[in-house]
Amino acid sequence: MLTQKNRRLLGVLAALALGTAITTIGSAASAQDVQITGPLAGQPAVRHMRQYRVNRFFITPSVGYTLQDEFSRALFFGGSLGFHFTDWLGIGAWGGGAPIDIDTDLTSQIADNGQVSPQNRLSLPSAAGFPDQVGRIRWGASLHVLFIPLRGKLSLFQAGFVDTDLYILAGVGLFGVDERQDVSREQYRAACVDQPQPPGSSAPDCLATQSRTSRILPAPMLGVGLSMYFNEFIGLQIEWRAFPFSWRASGFDESGEDANGEPGSGFPDEQINGSDARTTFNQMLNIGLVIYLPTEVQITD
Protein backbone atom coordinates (compact mmCIF):
# COMPACT_ATOMS: atom_id res chain seq x y z
CA MET A 1 0.00 0.00 0.00
CA LEU A 2 1.09 3.57 -0.66
CA THR A 3 2.14 5.62 2.33
CA GLN A 4 1.10 9.24 2.74
CA LYS A 5 4.62 10.32 1.81
CA ASN A 6 4.51 8.29 -1.41
CA ARG A 7 1.12 9.75 -2.29
CA ARG A 8 2.53 13.26 -1.94
CA LEU A 9 5.49 12.32 -4.17
CA LEU A 10 3.22 10.87 -6.85
CA GLY A 11 1.07 14.00 -6.72
CA VAL A 12 4.11 16.23 -7.25
CA LEU A 13 5.33 14.09 -10.19
CA ALA A 14 1.87 14.13 -11.80
CA ALA A 15 1.70 17.91 -11.47
CA LEU A 16 5.13 18.28 -13.08
CA ALA A 17 4.16 15.96 -15.97
CA LEU A 18 0.93 17.87 -16.55
CA GLY A 19 2.78 21.18 -16.54
CA THR A 20 5.35 19.89 -19.05
CA ALA A 21 2.59 18.63 -21.37
CA ILE A 22 0.75 21.95 -21.26
CA THR A 23 3.99 23.85 -22.00
CA THR A 24 4.78 21.54 -24.95
CA ILE A 25 1.30 21.91 -26.43
CA GLY A 26 1.48 25.66 -26.00
CA SER A 27 4.85 25.81 -27.75
CA ALA A 28 3.56 23.69 -30.66
CA ALA A 29 0.51 25.90 -30.96
CA SER A 30 2.70 29.01 -30.96
CA ALA A 31 4.91 27.51 -33.66
CA GLN A 32 1.83 26.64 -35.70
CA ASP A 33 0.57 30.19 -35.26
CA VAL A 34 3.85 31.52 -36.66
CA GLN A 35 3.50 29.30 -39.73
CA ILE A 36 -0.09 30.32 -40.32
CA THR A 37 0.41 34.04 -39.76
CA GLY A 38 3.72 34.33 -41.63
CA PRO A 39 4.23 36.10 -44.96
CA LEU A 40 3.26 32.96 -46.93
CA ALA A 41 -0.03 32.43 -45.10
CA GLY A 42 -2.79 31.54 -47.52
CA GLN A 43 -0.42 31.34 -50.49
CA PRO A 44 -0.37 28.30 -52.84
CA ALA A 45 2.49 25.82 -52.62
CA VAL A 46 3.44 26.53 -56.26
CA ARG A 47 2.82 29.63 -58.33
CA HIS A 48 2.48 29.75 -62.12
CA MET A 49 2.36 25.95 -62.37
CA ARG A 50 1.76 24.65 -65.89
CA GLN A 51 -1.12 22.17 -65.81
CA TYR A 52 -0.64 20.06 -68.93
CA ARG A 53 -3.55 17.68 -68.41
CA VAL A 54 -6.50 19.45 -66.79
CA ASN A 55 -9.60 19.70 -69.05
CA ARG A 56 -7.68 18.50 -72.12
CA PHE A 57 -8.11 15.66 -74.59
CA PHE A 58 -5.11 13.65 -75.72
CA ILE A 59 -4.25 11.50 -78.74
CA THR A 60 -1.16 9.28 -78.67
CA PRO A 61 -0.03 7.27 -81.72
CA SER A 62 2.38 4.63 -80.47
CA VAL A 63 4.49 1.61 -81.27
CA GLY A 64 5.15 -1.18 -78.79
CA TYR A 65 6.40 -4.70 -78.33
CA THR A 66 5.82 -7.46 -75.81
CA LEU A 67 8.44 -8.45 -73.23
CA GLN A 68 9.58 -11.67 -71.58
CA ASP A 69 7.75 -13.91 -74.07
CA GLU A 70 8.59 -17.60 -74.12
CA PHE A 71 7.93 -18.36 -77.77
CA SER A 72 6.91 -15.29 -79.80
CA ARG A 73 7.04 -11.51 -79.36
CA ALA A 74 4.42 -9.21 -80.84
CA LEU A 75 5.16 -5.83 -82.41
CA PHE A 76 2.20 -3.48 -81.86
CA PHE A 77 1.11 -0.43 -83.83
CA GLY A 78 -1.73 1.58 -82.33
CA GLY A 79 -2.54 4.47 -80.08
CA SER A 80 -4.59 5.83 -77.22
CA LEU A 81 -6.99 8.69 -76.58
CA GLY A 82 -8.71 10.11 -73.53
CA PHE A 83 -9.61 13.09 -71.38
CA HIS A 84 -8.33 14.51 -68.08
CA PHE A 85 -10.80 16.00 -65.62
CA THR A 86 -8.02 17.35 -63.42
CA ASP A 87 -4.24 17.47 -63.60
CA TRP A 88 -4.08 14.19 -61.67
CA LEU A 89 -7.08 12.14 -62.88
CA GLY A 90 -8.33 11.07 -66.30
CA ILE A 91 -9.77 8.26 -68.40
CA GLY A 92 -8.39 6.67 -71.55
CA ALA A 93 -8.75 3.99 -74.19
CA TRP A 94 -5.97 2.13 -75.97
CA GLY A 95 -5.93 -0.16 -78.97
CA GLY A 96 -3.43 -1.69 -81.33
CA GLY A 97 -2.72 -4.48 -83.77
CA ALA A 98 0.29 -6.79 -83.92
CA PRO A 99 0.87 -7.72 -87.57
CA ILE A 100 4.53 -8.62 -86.99
CA ASP A 101 5.79 -11.57 -84.93
CA ILE A 102 9.34 -12.12 -83.72
CA ASP A 103 10.04 -15.70 -82.67
CA THR A 104 12.24 -16.19 -79.62
CA ASP A 105 15.44 -18.20 -79.62
CA LEU A 106 13.63 -21.03 -77.81
CA THR A 107 11.18 -21.37 -80.71
CA SER A 108 14.05 -21.40 -83.20
CA GLN A 109 15.94 -24.03 -81.20
CA ILE A 110 12.90 -26.33 -81.04
CA ALA A 111 12.25 -25.87 -84.77
CA ASP A 112 15.88 -26.69 -85.60
CA ASN A 113 16.66 -29.38 -83.05
CA GLY A 114 13.35 -30.79 -81.80
CA GLN A 115 12.84 -34.55 -81.91
CA VAL A 116 9.51 -36.16 -82.85
CA SER A 117 8.69 -39.51 -81.27
CA PRO A 118 5.56 -41.60 -80.65
CA GLN A 119 5.57 -40.35 -77.05
CA ASN A 120 5.49 -36.64 -77.92
CA ARG A 121 3.83 -36.70 -81.35
CA LEU A 122 0.72 -34.85 -80.12
CA SER A 123 2.77 -32.07 -78.54
CA LEU A 124 5.18 -31.86 -81.46
CA PRO A 125 3.89 -33.41 -84.70
CA SER A 126 6.71 -31.68 -86.56
CA ALA A 127 9.73 -29.81 -85.20
CA ALA A 128 9.92 -27.57 -88.25
CA GLY A 129 6.22 -26.81 -87.86
CA PHE A 130 6.50 -25.80 -84.21
CA PRO A 131 6.28 -22.04 -85.03
CA ASP A 132 2.87 -22.79 -86.59
CA GLN A 133 1.39 -23.98 -83.28
CA VAL A 134 2.73 -21.44 -80.74
CA GLY A 135 0.34 -18.80 -79.43
CA ARG A 136 0.55 -15.31 -80.90
CA ILE A 137 -1.09 -12.05 -79.79
CA ARG A 138 -2.79 -10.35 -82.76
CA TRP A 139 -4.47 -7.29 -81.24
CA GLY A 140 -5.40 -5.66 -77.96
CA ALA A 141 -7.66 -2.94 -76.57
CA SER A 142 -8.34 -1.49 -73.12
CA LEU A 143 -10.36 1.05 -71.13
CA HIS A 144 -8.57 2.46 -68.11
CA VAL A 145 -8.33 5.16 -65.46
CA LEU A 146 -5.23 7.37 -65.31
CA PHE A 147 -3.78 8.64 -62.03
CA ILE A 148 -0.87 11.10 -61.98
CA PRO A 149 0.78 11.11 -58.52
CA LEU A 150 4.10 12.79 -59.37
CA ARG A 151 5.26 15.66 -61.53
CA GLY A 152 8.36 17.81 -61.83
CA LYS A 153 11.29 18.49 -64.13
CA LEU A 154 13.75 16.05 -65.66
CA SER A 155 17.33 17.00 -66.44
CA LEU A 156 18.59 15.91 -69.86
CA PHE A 157 22.35 15.38 -69.51
CA GLN A 158 22.53 18.67 -67.55
CA ALA A 159 21.88 20.51 -70.80
CA GLY A 160 18.28 21.43 -70.07
CA PHE A 161 15.12 20.54 -68.21
CA VAL A 162 11.77 19.23 -69.43
CA ASP A 163 8.45 19.12 -67.58
CA THR A 164 7.72 15.52 -66.65
CA ASP A 165 5.03 13.53 -64.89
CA LEU A 166 4.63 9.93 -63.78
CA TYR A 167 1.26 8.24 -64.27
CA ILE A 168 -0.38 4.96 -63.29
CA LEU A 169 -3.17 3.27 -65.24
CA ALA A 170 -5.59 0.50 -64.31
CA GLY A 171 -8.49 -0.98 -66.24
CA VAL A 172 -9.71 -3.91 -68.30
CA GLY A 173 -8.61 -5.16 -71.69
CA LEU A 174 -9.47 -7.57 -74.49
CA PHE A 175 -6.86 -9.41 -76.53
CA GLY A 176 -7.16 -11.40 -79.72
CA VAL A 177 -4.84 -14.39 -79.85
CA ASP A 178 -4.09 -17.20 -82.24
CA GLU A 179 -3.36 -20.49 -80.48
CA ARG A 180 -3.32 -24.16 -81.34
CA GLN A 181 -6.73 -25.59 -82.13
CA ASP A 182 -8.44 -28.16 -79.91
CA VAL A 183 -7.50 -31.75 -80.69
CA SER A 184 -9.69 -34.49 -79.22
CA ARG A 185 -8.35 -37.88 -78.21
CA GLU A 186 -10.25 -39.46 -81.10
CA GLN A 187 -8.76 -37.00 -83.61
CA TYR A 188 -5.28 -37.58 -82.26
CA ARG A 189 -5.52 -41.36 -82.41
CA ALA A 190 -7.05 -41.35 -85.90
CA ALA A 191 -4.48 -38.93 -87.34
CA CYS A 192 -1.32 -39.66 -85.36
CA VAL A 193 -1.57 -43.22 -84.02
CA ASP A 194 -3.71 -45.38 -86.28
CA GLN A 195 -2.02 -44.15 -89.46
CA PRO A 196 1.58 -45.09 -90.33
CA GLN A 197 3.95 -42.24 -89.38
CA PRO A 198 7.29 -41.50 -91.06
CA PRO A 199 10.32 -41.70 -88.74
CA GLY A 200 11.11 -38.39 -87.05
CA SER A 201 7.99 -36.69 -88.44
CA SER A 202 4.25 -37.18 -88.86
CA ALA A 203 1.70 -38.01 -91.53
CA PRO A 204 -0.14 -35.09 -93.23
CA ASP A 205 -3.31 -35.62 -91.17
CA CYS A 206 -1.27 -35.46 -87.96
CA LEU A 207 0.59 -32.36 -89.16
CA ALA A 208 -2.77 -30.67 -89.70
CA THR A 209 -3.38 -30.75 -85.94
CA GLN A 210 -0.68 -28.07 -85.54
CA SER A 211 -2.88 -25.39 -87.09
CA ARG A 212 -4.16 -22.49 -84.99
CA THR A 213 -7.52 -20.94 -84.21
CA SER A 214 -8.47 -17.44 -82.99
CA ARG A 215 -9.83 -16.52 -79.57
CA ILE A 216 -10.65 -13.32 -77.64
CA LEU A 217 -9.42 -13.17 -74.05
CA PRO A 218 -10.34 -10.68 -71.28
CA ALA A 219 -7.57 -9.46 -69.00
CA PRO A 220 -6.95 -6.92 -66.25
CA MET A 221 -4.70 -4.08 -67.38
CA LEU A 222 -2.10 -2.38 -65.20
CA GLY A 223 0.62 0.02 -66.21
CA VAL A 224 2.94 2.88 -65.38
CA GLY A 225 4.29 5.57 -67.68
CA LEU A 226 6.45 8.68 -67.96
CA SER A 227 5.46 11.77 -69.96
CA MET A 228 7.99 14.40 -71.09
CA TYR A 229 6.65 17.63 -72.58
CA PHE A 230 8.46 19.35 -75.46
CA ASN A 231 6.06 22.30 -75.52
CA GLU A 232 2.52 23.12 -74.40
CA PHE A 233 0.80 20.36 -76.38
CA ILE A 234 3.33 17.79 -77.64
CA GLY A 235 5.28 15.30 -75.58
CA LEU A 236 6.88 11.86 -75.46
CA GLN A 237 5.38 8.94 -73.54
CA ILE A 238 7.17 5.79 -72.42
CA GLU A 239 4.77 3.25 -70.95
CA TRP A 240 4.90 -0.26 -69.47
CA ARG A 241 1.76 -2.41 -69.33
CA ALA A 242 0.93 -5.81 -67.86
CA PHE A 243 -2.05 -7.98 -68.83
CA PRO A 244 -2.14 -11.55 -67.46
CA PHE A 245 -4.38 -14.12 -69.13
CA SER A 246 -4.60 -17.87 -69.63
CA TRP A 247 -3.84 -19.35 -73.06
CA ARG A 248 -2.04 -22.16 -74.86
CA ALA A 249 1.24 -20.38 -75.52
CA SER A 250 3.20 -23.52 -76.46
CA GLY A 251 0.48 -25.67 -78.00
CA PHE A 252 1.80 -28.67 -76.05
CA ASP A 253 -0.25 -31.34 -74.29
CA GLU A 254 0.81 -29.90 -70.93
CA SER A 255 -1.96 -31.05 -68.62
CA GLY A 256 -4.99 -33.27 -68.31
CA GLU A 257 -8.21 -33.70 -66.36
CA ASP A 258 -9.10 -36.21 -63.67
CA ALA A 259 -12.41 -38.05 -63.31
CA ASN A 260 -13.98 -34.93 -61.80
CA GLY A 261 -12.88 -32.68 -64.65
CA GLU A 262 -10.18 -30.94 -62.59
CA PRO A 263 -7.04 -30.08 -64.61
CA GLY A 264 -3.56 -31.25 -63.74
CA SER A 265 -3.73 -34.88 -62.65
CA GLY A 266 -4.47 -36.60 -65.95
CA PHE A 267 -1.32 -35.55 -67.83
CA PRO A 268 -0.79 -36.46 -70.61
CA ASP A 269 -4.35 -37.00 -71.71
CA GLU A 270 -3.77 -37.31 -75.48
CA GLN A 271 -5.76 -34.17 -76.31
CA ILE A 272 -5.30 -30.42 -76.68
CA ASN A 273 -7.97 -28.39 -74.87
CA GLY A 274 -8.53 -25.81 -72.17
CA SER A 275 -6.77 -27.86 -69.51
CA ASP A 276 -3.49 -27.21 -71.36
CA ALA A 277 -3.77 -23.43 -70.97
CA ARG A 278 -1.39 -21.62 -68.61
CA THR A 279 -1.69 -18.15 -67.10
CA THR A 280 1.17 -15.94 -68.25
CA PHE A 281 2.09 -12.48 -66.96
CA ASN A 282 2.22 -10.72 -70.32
CA GLN A 283 4.04 -7.41 -70.57
CA MET A 284 4.63 -4.77 -73.20
CA LEU A 285 6.50 -1.50 -73.67
CA ASN A 286 4.89 1.37 -75.61
CA ILE A 287 6.56 4.51 -76.95
CA GLY A 288 4.24 7.24 -78.21
CA LEU A 289 3.96 10.88 -79.24
CA VAL A 290 1.23 12.51 -77.14
CA ILE A 291 -0.76 15.44 -78.52
CA TYR A 292 -3.02 17.51 -76.24
CA LEU A 293 -6.07 19.52 -77.28
CA PRO A 294 -6.71 22.39 -76.83
CA THR A 295 -3.12 23.36 -77.48
CA GLU A 296 -2.77 25.89 -74.64
CA VAL A 297 -1.99 24.81 -71.09
CA GLN A 298 -3.62 26.24 -68.01
CA ILE A 299 -1.27 28.16 -65.70
CA THR A 300 -2.10 28.67 -62.03
CA ASP A 301 -1.87 32.06 -60.28
C-alpha positions as CSV (number, residue, x, y, z in Angstrom):
1,M,0.0,0.0,0.0
2,L,1.1,3.6,-0.7
3,T,2.1,5.6,2.3
4,Q,1.1,9.2,2.7
5,K,4.6,10.3,1.8
6,N,4.5,8.3,-1.4
7,R,1.1,9.7,-2.3
8,R,2.5,13.3,-1.9
9,L,5.5,12.3,-4.2
10,L,3.2,10.9,-6.9
11,G,1.1,14.0,-6.7
12,V,4.1,16.2,-7.2
13,L,5.3,14.1,-10.2
14,A,1.9,14.1,-11.8
15,A,1.7,17.9,-11.5
16,L,5.1,18.3,-13.1
17,A,4.2,16.0,-16.0
18,L,0.9,17.9,-16.6
19,G,2.8,21.2,-16.5
20,T,5.3,19.9,-19.0
21,A,2.6,18.6,-21.4
22,I,0.8,22.0,-21.3
23,T,4.0,23.8,-22.0
24,T,4.8,21.5,-25.0
25,I,1.3,21.9,-26.4
26,G,1.5,25.7,-26.0
27,S,4.9,25.8,-27.8
28,A,3.6,23.7,-30.7
29,A,0.5,25.9,-31.0
30,S,2.7,29.0,-31.0
31,A,4.9,27.5,-33.7
32,Q,1.8,26.6,-35.7
33,D,0.6,30.2,-35.3
34,V,3.8,31.5,-36.7
35,Q,3.5,29.3,-39.7
36,I,-0.1,30.3,-40.3
37,T,0.4,34.0,-39.8
38,G,3.7,34.3,-41.6
39,P,4.2,36.1,-45.0
40,L,3.3,33.0,-46.9
41,A,0.0,32.4,-45.1
42,G,-2.8,31.5,-47.5
43,Q,-0.4,31.3,-50.5
44,P,-0.4,28.3,-52.8
45,A,2.5,25.8,-52.6
46,V,3.4,26.5,-56.3
47,R,2.8,29.6,-58.3
48,H,2.5,29.7,-62.1
49,M,2.4,25.9,-62.4
50,R,1.8,24.7,-65.9
51,Q,-1.1,22.2,-65.8
52,Y,-0.6,20.1,-68.9
53,R,-3.6,17.7,-68.4
54,V,-6.5,19.5,-66.8
55,N,-9.6,19.7,-69.1
56,R,-7.7,18.5,-72.1
57,F,-8.1,15.7,-74.6
58,F,-5.1,13.7,-75.7
59,I,-4.2,11.5,-78.7
60,T,-1.2,9.3,-78.7
61,P,0.0,7.3,-81.7
62,S,2.4,4.6,-80.5
63,V,4.5,1.6,-81.3
64,G,5.1,-1.2,-78.8
65,Y,6.4,-4.7,-78.3
66,T,5.8,-7.5,-75.8
67,L,8.4,-8.5,-73.2
68,Q,9.6,-11.7,-71.6
69,D,7.8,-13.9,-74.1
70,E,8.6,-17.6,-74.1
71,F,7.9,-18.4,-77.8
72,S,6.9,-15.3,-79.8
73,R,7.0,-11.5,-79.4
74,A,4.4,-9.2,-80.8
75,L,5.2,-5.8,-82.4
76,F,2.2,-3.5,-81.9
77,F,1.1,-0.4,-83.8
78,G,-1.7,1.6,-82.3
79,G,-2.5,4.5,-80.1
80,S,-4.6,5.8,-77.2
81,L,-7.0,8.7,-76.6
82,G,-8.7,10.1,-73.5
83,F,-9.6,13.1,-71.4
84,H,-8.3,14.5,-68.1
85,F,-10.8,16.0,-65.6
86,T,-8.0,17.3,-63.4
87,D,-4.2,17.5,-63.6
88,W,-4.1,14.2,-61.7
89,L,-7.1,12.1,-62.9
90,G,-8.3,11.1,-66.3
91,I,-9.8,8.3,-68.4
92,G,-8.4,6.7,-71.6
93,A,-8.8,4.0,-74.2
94,W,-6.0,2.1,-76.0
95,G,-5.9,-0.2,-79.0
96,G,-3.4,-1.7,-81.3
97,G,-2.7,-4.5,-83.8
98,A,0.3,-6.8,-83.9
99,P,0.9,-7.7,-87.6
100,I,4.5,-8.6,-87.0
101,D,5.8,-11.6,-84.9
102,I,9.3,-12.1,-83.7
103,D,10.0,-15.7,-82.7
104,T,12.2,-16.2,-79.6
105,D,15.4,-18.2,-79.6
106,L,13.6,-21.0,-77.8
107,T,11.2,-21.4,-80.7
108,S,14.0,-21.4,-83.2
109,Q,15.9,-24.0,-81.2
110,I,12.9,-26.3,-81.0
111,A,12.2,-25.9,-84.8
112,D,15.9,-26.7,-85.6
113,N,16.7,-29.4,-83.0
114,G,13.3,-30.8,-81.8
115,Q,12.8,-34.5,-81.9
116,V,9.5,-36.2,-82.9
117,S,8.7,-39.5,-81.3
118,P,5.6,-41.6,-80.6
119,Q,5.6,-40.4,-77.0
120,N,5.5,-36.6,-77.9
121,R,3.8,-36.7,-81.3
122,L,0.7,-34.9,-80.1
123,S,2.8,-32.1,-78.5
124,L,5.2,-31.9,-81.5
125,P,3.9,-33.4,-84.7
126,S,6.7,-31.7,-86.6
127,A,9.7,-29.8,-85.2
128,A,9.9,-27.6,-88.3
129,G,6.2,-26.8,-87.9
130,F,6.5,-25.8,-84.2
131,P,6.3,-22.0,-85.0
132,D,2.9,-22.8,-86.6
133,Q,1.4,-24.0,-83.3
134,V,2.7,-21.4,-80.7
135,G,0.3,-18.8,-79.4
136,R,0.6,-15.3,-80.9
137,I,-1.1,-12.1,-79.8
138,R,-2.8,-10.3,-82.8
139,W,-4.5,-7.3,-81.2
140,G,-5.4,-5.7,-78.0
141,A,-7.7,-2.9,-76.6
142,S,-8.3,-1.5,-73.1
143,L,-10.4,1.0,-71.1
144,H,-8.6,2.5,-68.1
145,V,-8.3,5.2,-65.5
146,L,-5.2,7.4,-65.3
147,F,-3.8,8.6,-62.0
148,I,-0.9,11.1,-62.0
149,P,0.8,11.1,-58.5
150,L,4.1,12.8,-59.4
151,R,5.3,15.7,-61.5
152,G,8.4,17.8,-61.8
153,K,11.3,18.5,-64.1
154,L,13.8,16.1,-65.7
155,S,17.3,17.0,-66.4
156,L,18.6,15.9,-69.9
157,F,22.3,15.4,-69.5
158,Q,22.5,18.7,-67.5
159,A,21.9,20.5,-70.8
160,G,18.3,21.4,-70.1
161,F,15.1,20.5,-68.2
162,V,11.8,19.2,-69.4
163,D,8.5,19.1,-67.6
164,T,7.7,15.5,-66.7
165,D,5.0,13.5,-64.9
166,L,4.6,9.9,-63.8
167,Y,1.3,8.2,-64.3
168,I,-0.4,5.0,-63.3
169,L,-3.2,3.3,-65.2
170,A,-5.6,0.5,-64.3
171,G,-8.5,-1.0,-66.2
172,V,-9.7,-3.9,-68.3
173,G,-8.6,-5.2,-71.7
174,L,-9.5,-7.6,-74.5
175,F,-6.9,-9.4,-76.5
176,G,-7.2,-11.4,-79.7
177,V,-4.8,-14.4,-79.8
178,D,-4.1,-17.2,-82.2
179,E,-3.4,-20.5,-80.5
180,R,-3.3,-24.2,-81.3
181,Q,-6.7,-25.6,-82.1
182,D,-8.4,-28.2,-79.9
183,V,-7.5,-31.7,-80.7
184,S,-9.7,-34.5,-79.2
185,R,-8.4,-37.9,-78.2
186,E,-10.3,-39.5,-81.1
187,Q,-8.8,-37.0,-83.6
188,Y,-5.3,-37.6,-82.3
189,R,-5.5,-41.4,-82.4
190,A,-7.0,-41.4,-85.9
191,A,-4.5,-38.9,-87.3
192,C,-1.3,-39.7,-85.4
193,V,-1.6,-43.2,-84.0
194,D,-3.7,-45.4,-86.3
195,Q,-2.0,-44.2,-89.5
196,P,1.6,-45.1,-90.3
197,Q,3.9,-42.2,-89.4
198,P,7.3,-41.5,-91.1
199,P,10.3,-41.7,-88.7
200,G,11.1,-38.4,-87.1
201,S,8.0,-36.7,-88.4
202,S,4.3,-37.2,-88.9
203,A,1.7,-38.0,-91.5
204,P,-0.1,-35.1,-93.2
205,D,-3.3,-35.6,-91.2
206,C,-1.3,-35.5,-88.0
207,L,0.6,-32.4,-89.2
208,A,-2.8,-30.7,-89.7
209,T,-3.4,-30.8,-85.9
210,Q,-0.7,-28.1,-85.5
211,S,-2.9,-25.4,-87.1
212,R,-4.2,-22.5,-85.0
213,T,-7.5,-20.9,-84.2
214,S,-8.5,-17.4,-83.0
215,R,-9.8,-16.5,-79.6
216,I,-10.7,-13.3,-77.6
217,L,-9.4,-13.2,-74.0
218,P,-10.3,-10.7,-71.3
219,A,-7.6,-9.5,-69.0
220,P,-7.0,-6.9,-66.2
221,M,-4.7,-4.1,-67.4
222,L,-2.1,-2.4,-65.2
223,G,0.6,0.0,-66.2
224,V,2.9,2.9,-65.4
225,G,4.3,5.6,-67.7
226,L,6.4,8.7,-68.0
227,S,5.5,11.8,-70.0
228,M,8.0,14.4,-71.1
229,Y,6.7,17.6,-72.6
230,F,8.5,19.4,-75.5
231,N,6.1,22.3,-75.5
232,E,2.5,23.1,-74.4
233,F,0.8,20.4,-76.4
234,I,3.3,17.8,-77.6
235,G,5.3,15.3,-75.6
236,L,6.9,11.9,-75.5
237,Q,5.4,8.9,-73.5
238,I,7.2,5.8,-72.4
239,E,4.8,3.3,-71.0
240,W,4.9,-0.3,-69.5
241,R,1.8,-2.4,-69.3
242,A,0.9,-5.8,-67.9
243,F,-2.1,-8.0,-68.8
244,P,-2.1,-11.6,-67.5
245,F,-4.4,-14.1,-69.1
246,S,-4.6,-17.9,-69.6
247,W,-3.8,-19.4,-73.1
248,R,-2.0,-22.2,-74.9
249,A,1.2,-20.4,-75.5
250,S,3.2,-23.5,-76.5
251,G,0.5,-25.7,-78.0
252,F,1.8,-28.7,-76.0
253,D,-0.2,-31.3,-74.3
254,E,0.8,-29.9,-70.9
255,S,-2.0,-31.1,-68.6
256,G,-5.0,-33.3,-68.3
257,E,-8.2,-33.7,-66.4
258,D,-9.1,-36.2,-63.7
259,A,-12.4,-38.1,-63.3
260,N,-14.0,-34.9,-61.8
261,G,-12.9,-32.7,-64.6
262,E,-10.2,-30.9,-62.6
263,P,-7.0,-30.1,-64.6
264,G,-3.6,-31.3,-63.7
265,S,-3.7,-34.9,-62.6
266,G,-4.5,-36.6,-65.9
267,F,-1.3,-35.6,-67.8
268,P,-0.8,-36.5,-70.6
269,D,-4.4,-37.0,-71.7
270,E,-3.8,-37.3,-75.5
271,Q,-5.8,-34.2,-76.3
272,I,-5.3,-30.4,-76.7
273,N,-8.0,-28.4,-74.9
274,G,-8.5,-25.8,-72.2
275,S,-6.8,-27.9,-69.5
276,D,-3.5,-27.2,-71.4
277,A,-3.8,-23.4,-71.0
278,R,-1.4,-21.6,-68.6
279,T,-1.7,-18.1,-67.1
280,T,1.2,-15.9,-68.3
281,F,2.1,-12.5,-67.0
282,N,2.2,-10.7,-70.3
283,Q,4.0,-7.4,-70.6
284,M,4.6,-4.8,-73.2
285,L,6.5,-1.5,-73.7
286,N,4.9,1.4,-75.6
287,I,6.6,4.5,-76.9
288,G,4.2,7.2,-78.2
289,L,4.0,10.9,-79.2
290,V,1.2,12.5,-77.1
291,I,-0.8,15.4,-78.5
292,Y,-3.0,17.5,-76.2
293,L,-6.1,19.5,-77.3
294,P,-6.7,22.4,-76.8
295,T,-3.1,23.4,-77.5
296,E,-2.8,25.9,-74.6
297,V,-2.0,24.8,-71.1
298,Q,-3.6,26.2,-68.0
299,I,-1.3,28.2,-65.7
300,T,-2.1,28.7,-62.0
301,D,-1.9,32.1,-60.3
